[in-house]
Amino acid sequence: MADMATKLSVKSEDKPAKASASGWLPFENLRQEIDRLFDDFTPAFWQRPFARPSRDRSSAAITAPAVDLMEQEKAYEITAELPGIDPNGLEVRVSNDVLTIKGEKQEAKEDKQKEYYLSERRYGSFQRSFQLPQGVDTAKIEASFNNGVLTINLPKSAEAQKSAGKIDIKAG
């Protein structure tokens, strides 16, 4: 039963993508990467008094999941590693030839003992968008989730499959 993949719906819309509620932050990822770089060299907060408090590394990892893109003869395939994510917390959407993967992880752990009480909460969300190549049949896109790996199959249209061909290289 553990080998069964969960099918996810792929939503399509032709309207422009909305700006996020928190506003447009074009340099936020750059700021986080620079903060992380400085944390690697100067881990003590007192050495950087104006820095933002750094987040837990495990929550930072979810902001940009590892993604593989492959082109096959009849389709493109995107795989994303999303360990610990519930498939109900995932959304795959196509709008204006842009494929967007959104997800959120929420985890709470509580341990009550006589001598101590431990409560941990981890959460984070991510969003990745990809411009679809020409020739993708958006009506036939399928997504599945199995063992923490999201797989999205982007079938090529019949025209795109016919137009691909090998070009011979002539030696000079």
C-alpha positions in Angstrom: 0.0 0.0 0.0 3.0 2.4 0.6 3.9 2.1 -3.1 0.6 3.7 -4.2 1.1 7.2 -5.5 -1.4 9.9 -4.6 -2.9 11.7 -7.7 -3.0 15.5 -7.4 -5.3 17.7 -9.4 -3.7 20.3 -11.7 -5.6 23.5 -11.9 -5.7 25.6 -15.0 -6.6 29.2 -15.3 -6.1 31.8 -18.0 -6.1 34.9 -15.8 -2.9 36.7 -14.7 -1.3 35.5 -11.4 -2.2 37.7 -8.4 0.4 39.4 -6.2 0.8 37.7 -2.8 -1.0 39.2 0.1 2.3 40.1 1.8 3.4 42.2 -1.2 6.1 41.8 -3.7 9.5 41.2 -2.2 11.9 40.8 -5.1 15.1 40.8 -3.0 13.9 38.7 -0.1 15.5 35.4 -1.4 18.8 37.3 -2.1 18.7 38.8 1.4 18.1 35.3 2.9 21.0 33.8 1.0 23.4 36.6 2.0 22.3 36.2 5.7 22.9 32.5 5.4 26.4 33.1 3.9 27.3 35.5 6.8 25.9 33.0 9.3 28.4 30.4 8.0 31.3 32.8 8.6 30.1 34.7 11.7 27.6 32.5 13.6 27.3 34.7 16.7 24.5 37.3 16.6 26.5 39.9 18.5 28.9 40.2 15.6 26.0 41.3 13.3 23.7 43.4 15.5 21.5 44.7 12.7 20.9 41.3 11.2 17.5 39.6 11.3 17.2 36.6 13.5 18.0 33.6 11.4 15.4 30.9 10.9 15.9 27.2 11.5 17.8 25.5 8.6 15.1 22.9 8.2 12.5 25.5 7.5 14.8 27.4 5.1 15.3 24.2 3.1 11.6 24.1 2.2 11.7 27.6 0.6 13.4 26.0 -2.5 12.9 22.3 -2.8 15.2 20.3 -5.0 13.7 20.0 -8.5 14.8 17.9 -11.5 13.7 18.7 -15.0 13.9 16.1 -17.8 12.9 16.0 -21.4 11.8 12.7 -22.8 10.6 11.7 -26.3 6.9 12.2 -25.6 6.9 14.4 -22.5 8.7 16.6 -20.1 8.9 15.6 -16.4 9.4 17.6 -13.3 10.2 15.9 -10.0 10.4 17.8 -6.7 11.7 16.4 -3.4 9.2 17.3 -0.7 9.8 15.1 2.4 7.4 15.5 5.2 4.8 17.4 3.1 1.2 16.2 3.2 -0.2 15.8 -0.4 -3.2 17.8 0.8 -0.9 20.7 1.4 0.3 20.8 -2.3 -1.2 22.7 -5.2 -0.1 22.5 -8.8 -1.5 25.2 -11.1 -1.1 26.2 -14.8 -1.8 29.8 -15.8 -0.6 31.6 -18.9 1.9 28.9 -19.8 3.5 29.0 -16.3 3.4 26.0 -14.0 3.4 26.8 -10.3 3.9 24.4 -7.5 2.9 25.6 -4.0 3.1 23.8 -0.7 3.0 24.2 3.0 4.4 22.1 5.8 3.1 22.2 9.3 4.4 20.0 12.0 3.9 20.0 15.7 5.5 17.8 18.3 4.7 17.7 22.0 6.5 15.7 24.7 5.3 15.9 28.2 7.3 14.2 30.9 7.4 14.6 34.7 10.6 16.6 34.6 10.1 18.6 31.5 7.7 19.7 28.7 8.9 20.0 25.1 6.8 21.7 22.4 8.2 22.2 18.9 6.5 23.6 15.9 7.9 23.8 12.4 6.2 25.3 9.4 7.1 26.8 6.1 5.8 27.3 2.7 7.3 27.4 -0.8 6.3 28.4 -4.3 8.2 27.5 -7.5 7.2 28.6 -11.0 8.3 27.3 -14.4 7.8 28.7 -17.8 6.4 25.9 -19.9 8.2 25.1 -23.2 6.2 25.4 -26.4 4.4 22.3 -27.4 3.2 21.2 -24.0 -0.4 19.9 -24.0 -1.6 21.7 -20.9 -4.9 19.9 -20.8 -3.1 16.5 -20.2 -0.7 17.5 -17.5 -0.7 15.0 -14.6 0.8 15.2 -11.1 1.4 12.4 -8.6 2.9 12.3 -5.1 4.7 9.2 -3.8 7.1 8.8 -0.8 7.8 12.6 -0.6 8.4 13.0 -4.3 6.1 15.1 -6.5 6.2 14.0 -10.2 4.6 16.2 -12.8 4.2 14.8 -16.3 4.0 17.4 -19.1 3.0 15.6 -22.3 4.2 17.1 -25.6 1.6 17.8 -28.3 1.6 15.6 -31.4 3.0 18.5 -33.4 5.9 19.0 -30.9 6.8 15.3 -31.1 6.9 15.4 -34.9 8.9 18.6 -35.2 11.8 17.2 -33.0 14.5 15.6 -35.0 18.2 14.9 -35.1 20.5 17.2 -37.1 23.5 15.5 -38.7 26.9 17.2 -38.1 29.2 17.4 -41.1 32.9 17.1 -40.5 34.9 19.9 -41.9 
